[in-house]
Amino acid sequence: EDFVASGAFRLELDIDRLVVDHDCILTEGVMRMAYPGATLALIGHVVDDPDAYYLFEDRMAVLWPMDENGKITGEDTYSVGRGFEGIADRKISMGEIAPLESESS
């Protein structure tokens, strides 16, 4: 599955725990994603508006392993697994989604 092609690339991890050691960083918090209705319909969720966005929300922990130079070498994610429960009832507007920003050259 191509995550960017799914349209669900607008996401936020509201971190409430950060743990750092020599080999790894752990971030933990609430993951929120704006899921396109059309993508949800393709994966079997009944939504009333395929052109709208719906809020995916789940608790997530992310482990960021680092090499000997302190560079991140990967990403391992763990979640509760309830983000899709009731998602059809969490329609959101584009005004509730922060705009994408790009770096200026």
MARBA-3410 file (N, C-alpha, C, O; in Angstrom, 1 decimal):
105
0.9,-1.2,0.0,0.0,0.0,0.0,0.9,1.2,0.0,1.8,1.3,0.8 ~ 0.6,2.2,-0.9,1.3,3.4,-0.9,0.6,4.5,0.0,-0.4,4.9,-0.4 ~ 1.3,4.8,1.1,0.7,5.6,2.1,0.3,7.0,1.6,-0.8,7.5,1.8 ~ 1.2,7.6,0.8,1.0,9.0,0.3,-0.1,8.9,-0.7,-1.0,9.8,-0.7 ~ -0.2,7.9,-1.6,-1.2,7.8,-2.6,-2.6,7.6,-1.9,-3.6,7.9,-2.5
-2.6,7.1,-0.7,-3.9,6.9,0.0,-4.6,8.2,0.4,-5.8,8.3,0.7 ~ -3.8,9.3,0.4,-4.3,10.6,0.8,-4.3,10.9,2.3,-4.7,12.0,2.7 ~ -3.9,9.9,3.0,-3.9,10.0,4.5,-2.5,10.5,5.0,-2.0,9.9,6.0 ~ -2.0,11.5,4.4,-0.6,11.9,4.8,-0.6,13.2,5.7,0.4,13.7,6.0 ~ -1.8,13.6,6.0,-1.9,14.8,7.0,-2.1,14.2,8.4,-3.1,13.6,8.7
-1.0,14.2,9.1,-1.0,13.6,10.4,-0.3,14.4,11.5,0.5,15.3,11.2 ~ -0.6,14.0,12.7,0.0,14.7,13.9,0.2,13.7,15.0,-0.7,12.9,15.2 ~ 1.3,13.7,15.6,1.5,12.9,16.8,1.7,13.9,18.0,2.7,14.6,18.1 ~ 0.7,14.0,18.8,0.6,14.8,20.0,1.4,14.1,21.1,0.8,13.3,21.9 ~ 2.7,14.4,21.2,3.6,13.7,22.1,3.4,14.1,23.6,3.5,15.3,23.9
3.2,13.1,24.5,3.1,13.4,25.9,4.2,12.7,26.7,4.3,12.8,27.9 ~ 5.0,11.9,26.0,6.1,11.2,26.6,7.3,11.1,25.6,7.1,10.7,24.5 ~ 8.5,11.4,26.1,9.7,11.4,25.3,10.8,10.7,26.2,11.0,11.2,27.3 ~ 11.4,9.6,25.7,12.4,8.9,26.4,13.6,8.8,25.5,13.5,8.4,24.3 ~ 14.8,9.2,25.9,16.0,9.2,25.1,17.1,8.5,25.8,17.3,8.7,27.0
17.8,7.6,25.1,19.0,7.0,25.6,20.1,7.0,24.4,19.8,7.7,23.4 ~ 21.2,6.3,24.6,22.2,6.4,23.6,21.9,5.7,22.3,22.5,6.0,21.2 ~ 20.9,4.8,22.3,20.7,4.0,21.1,19.3,4.2,20.5,19.0,3.7,19.4 ~ 18.4,4.9,21.3,17.0,5.0,20.8,16.3,6.1,21.4,16.6,6.5,22.6 ~ 15.3,6.7,20.7,14.4,7.7,21.2,13.0,7.0,21.2,12.6,6.3,20.2
12.2,7.3,22.2,10.8,6.8,22.2,9.9,8.0,22.3,10.1,8.9,23.2 ~ 8.9,8.1,21.4,7.9,9.2,21.5,6.6,8.4,21.7,6.3,7.4,21.0 ~ 5.7,9.0,22.5,4.4,8.4,22.8,3.4,9.5,22.9,3.6,10.5,23.5 ~ 2.2,9.2,22.3,1.1,10.2,22.4,-0.1,9.8,21.6,-0.2,8.6,21.3 ~ -0.9,10.7,21.2,-2.1,10.5,20.4,-1.8,10.8,18.9,-1.4,11.9,18.6
-1.9,9.8,18.1,-1.8,10.0,16.6,-3.1,10.4,16.0,-4.1,9.7,16.3 ~ -3.1,11.5,15.3,-4.3,11.9,14.6,-4.0,12.0,13.1,-3.0,12.5,12.7 ~ -4.9,11.5,12.2,-4.7,11.5,10.8,-6.0,11.9,10.2,-7.1,11.5,10.6 ~ -6.0,12.8,9.1,-7.1,13.1,8.4,-7.2,12.1,7.2,-6.4,12.2,6.3 ~ -8.2,11.2,7.3,-8.4,10.2,6.3,-9.4,10.6,5.3,-10.5,11.0,5.7
-9.1,10.5,4.0,-10.1,10.8,3.0,-11.2,9.8,3.0,-10.9,8.6,3.1 ~ -12.4,10.2,2.8,-13.5,9.3,2.8,-13.4,8.3,1.7,-13.8,7.1,1.9 ~ -12.9,8.7,0.6,-12.8,7.7,-0.6,-11.8,6.6,-0.2,-12.1,5.4,-0.5 ~ -10.8,6.9,0.5,-9.8,5.8,1.0,-10.5,4.9,2.0,-10.3,3.7,1.9 ~ -11.2,5.5,2.9,-12.0,4.7,3.9,-12.9,3.8,3.2,-13.0,2.6,3.6
-13.7,4.3,2.2,-14.6,3.4,1.5,-13.9,2.3,0.8,-14.4,1.1,0.8 ~ -12.7,2.5,0.3,-12.0,1.5,-0.4,-11.6,0.3,0.5,-11.4,-0.8,0.1 ~ -11.3,0.7,1.8,-10.9,-0.3,2.8,-12.1,-0.9,3.6,-11.9,-1.6,4.6 ~ -13.3,-0.6,3.1,-14.5,-1.2,3.7,-15.3,-0.4,4.8,-16.2,-1.0,5.4 ~ -15.0,0.8,5.0,-15.7,1.6,5.9,-16.9,2.4,5.2,-16.6,2.9,4.1
-18.0,2.4,5.8,-19.2,3.1,5.2,-19.1,4.6,5.7,-19.2,4.8,6.9 ~ -19.0,5.5,4.7,-18.9,6.9,5.1,-20.0,7.6,4.2,-20.3,7.2,3.1 ~ -20.6,8.7,4.8,-21.6,9.4,4.0,-21.1,10.4,3.0,-21.9,10.9,2.2 ~ -19.8,10.7,3.0,-19.3,11.6,2.0,-17.9,11.2,1.6,-16.9,11.5,2.4 ~ -17.7,10.6,0.5,-16.3,10.2,0.1,-15.4,11.3,-0.2,-14.2,11.1,-0.3
-15.9,12.5,-0.4,-15.1,13.7,-0.6,-14.6,14.4,0.6,-13.8,15.3,0.6 ~ -15.1,14.0,1.8,-14.8,14.6,3.1,-13.6,13.9,3.7,-13.2,12.8,3.2 ~ -13.1,14.5,4.8,-12.0,13.8,5.6,-12.6,13.4,6.9,-13.6,14.0,7.4 ~ -12.1,12.3,7.5,-12.5,11.8,8.7,-11.3,11.6,9.7,-10.2,11.3,9.2 ~ -11.6,11.8,11.0,-10.5,11.8,11.9,-10.2,10.4,12.4,-11.0,9.8,13.1
-9.0,10.0,12.1,-8.4,8.7,12.7,-7.7,9.2,14.0,-6.9,10.1,13.9 ~ -7.9,8.5,15.1,-7.3,8.9,16.3,-6.9,7.7,17.2,-7.8,6.9,17.4 ~ -5.7,7.5,17.5,-5.3,6.3,18.3,-4.0,6.6,19.1,-3.2,7.5,18.7 ~ -3.8,6.0,20.2,-2.6,6.1,21.0,-1.5,5.4,20.3,-1.7,4.2,19.9 ~ -0.3,6.0,20.2,0.8,5.4,19.5,2.1,5.6,20.2,2.4,6.7,20.8
3.0,4.6,20.1,4.4,4.8,20.6,5.3,4.5,19.4,5.0,3.6,18.6 ~ 6.3,5.3,19.3,7.2,5.2,18.1,8.6,5.1,18.7,9.1,5.9,19.5 ~ 9.3,4.0,18.3,10.8,3.9,18.7,11.6,4.3,17.5,11.4,3.9,16.3 ~ 12.6,5.2,17.7,13.5,5.7,16.7,14.9,5.2,17.0,15.6,5.9,17.8 ~ 15.3,4.0,16.5,16.7,3.6,16.8,17.7,4.5,16.1,17.5,5.1,15.0
18.9,4.6,16.7,19.9,5.5,16.2,21.2,4.7,16.1,21.5,3.7,16.8 ~ 22.1,5.2,15.1,23.4,4.6,15.0,24.4,5.2,15.9,24.0,6.1,16.7 ~ 25.6,4.8,15.8,26.7,5.4,16.7,27.0,6.8,16.5,27.6,7.5,17.3 ~ 26.5,7.4,15.4,26.6,8.9,15.1,25.4,9.7,15.5,25.3,10.9,15.3 ~ 24.4,9.0,16.1,23.2,9.7,16.6,22.2,10.0,15.5,21.3,10.7,15.6
22.4,9.3,14.3,21.4,9.4,13.2,20.3,8.4,13.3,20.6,7.2,13.6 ~ 19.1,8.8,13.1,18.0,7.8,13.2,18.1,6.8,12.0,18.2,7.3,10.9 ~ 17.9,5.6,12.3,18.1,4.5,11.3,16.8,3.8,11.0,16.7,2.9,10.1 ~ 15.7,4.1,11.7,14.4,3.4,11.4,13.3,4.0,12.2,13.4,5.1,12.9 ~ 12.2,3.4,12.2,11.0,3.8,12.9,10.1,2.6,13.1,9.7,1.9,12.2
9.9,2.2,14.4,9.0,1.1,14.7,7.8,1.7,15.5,8.0,2.4,16.5 ~ 6.6,1.5,15.0,5.4,2.0,15.6,4.5,1.0,16.2,4.4,-0.2,15.7 ~ 3.9,1.3,17.3,3.0,0.4,18.0,1.8,1.3,18.4,1.9,2.4,19.0 ~ 0.6,0.8,18.2,-0.6,1.5,18.5,-1.6,0.6,19.2,-1.5,-0.6,19.1 ~ -2.6,1.2,19.8,-3.7,0.5,20.5,-4.5,-0.3,19.5,-5.0,-1.4,19.7
-4.7,0.3,18.3,-5.5,-0.4,17.2,-6.9,-0.1,17.2,-7.7,-0.8,16.6 ~ -7.3,1.1,17.7,-8.8,1.4,17.7,-9.0,2.7,16.9,-10.1,3.2,17.0 ~ -8.1,3.1,16.1,-8.3,4.4,15.4,-9.4,4.4,14.4,-9.9,5.5,14.1 ~ -9.7,3.3,13.8,-10.8,3.2,12.8,-12.2,3.0,13.5,-13.2,3.2,12.8 ~ -12.2,2.7,14.8,-13.5,2.5,15.4,-14.3,3.8,15.5,-13.8,4.8,16.0
-15.5,3.8,14.9,-16.3,5.0,14.9,-15.9,6.1,14.0,-16.4,7.2,14.1 ~ -14.9,5.8,13.1,-14.3,6.9,12.3,-15.4,7.6,11.4,-15.2,8.8,11.1 ~ -16.4,6.9,10.9,-17.4,7.5,10.1,-18.2,8.6,10.8,-18.8,9.4,10.1 ~ -18.2,8.6,12.1,-18.9,9.6,12.9,-18.0,10.8,13.2,-18.4,11.7,13.9 ~ -16.7,10.8,12.7,-15.8,11.9,13.0,-15.4,12.6,11.7,-14.2,12.7,11.4
-16.4,13.1,11.0,-16.1,13.9,9.8,-15.5,15.3,10.2,-15.9,15.9,11.2 ~ -14.5,15.7,9.5,-13.8,17.0,9.8,-13.8,17.8,8.6,-13.9,17.3,7.4 ~ -13.6,19.1,8.7,-13.6,20.0,7.6,-12.1,20.3,7.3,-11.2,20.2,8.1 ~ -11.8,20.8,6.1,-10.5,21.2,5.7,-10.0,22.3,6.6,-8.8,22.4,6.9 ~ -10.9,23.1,7.2,-10.5,24.2,8.1,-9.9,23.7,9.4,-9.2,24.4,10.1
-10.2,22.5,9.7,-9.7,21.9,11.0,-8.3,21.2,10.8,-7.7,20.7,11.7 ~ -7.9,21.2,9.5,-6.6,20.5,9.2,-5.6,21.6,8.9,-5.8,22.5,8.0 ~ -4.4,21.6,9.6,-3.4,22.5,9.3,-2.9,22.4,7.9,-2.8,21.3,7.4 ~ -2.7,23.6,7.2,-2.2,23.5,5.8,-0.8,22.9,5.7,0.0,23.0,6.6 ~ -0.5,22.2,4.6,0.8,21.7,4.4,1.7,22.8,4.1,1.4,23.8,3.4
2.9,22.7,4.7,3.9,23.8,4.5,5.1,23.2,3.7,5.5,22.0,3.9 ~ 5.7,24.0,2.9,6.9,23.6,2.2,8.1,24.5,2.5,7.8,25.7,2.8 ~ 9.3,24.0,2.5,10.4,24.8,2.7,10.7,25.7,1.5,10.6,25.3,0.4 ~ 11.0,27.0,1.8,11.3,27.9,0.6,12.8,27.7,0.2,13.6,27.3,1.1 ~ 13.0,27.8,-1.0,14.4,27.6,-1.5,15.3,28.8,-1.3,16.5,28.8,-1.7
END
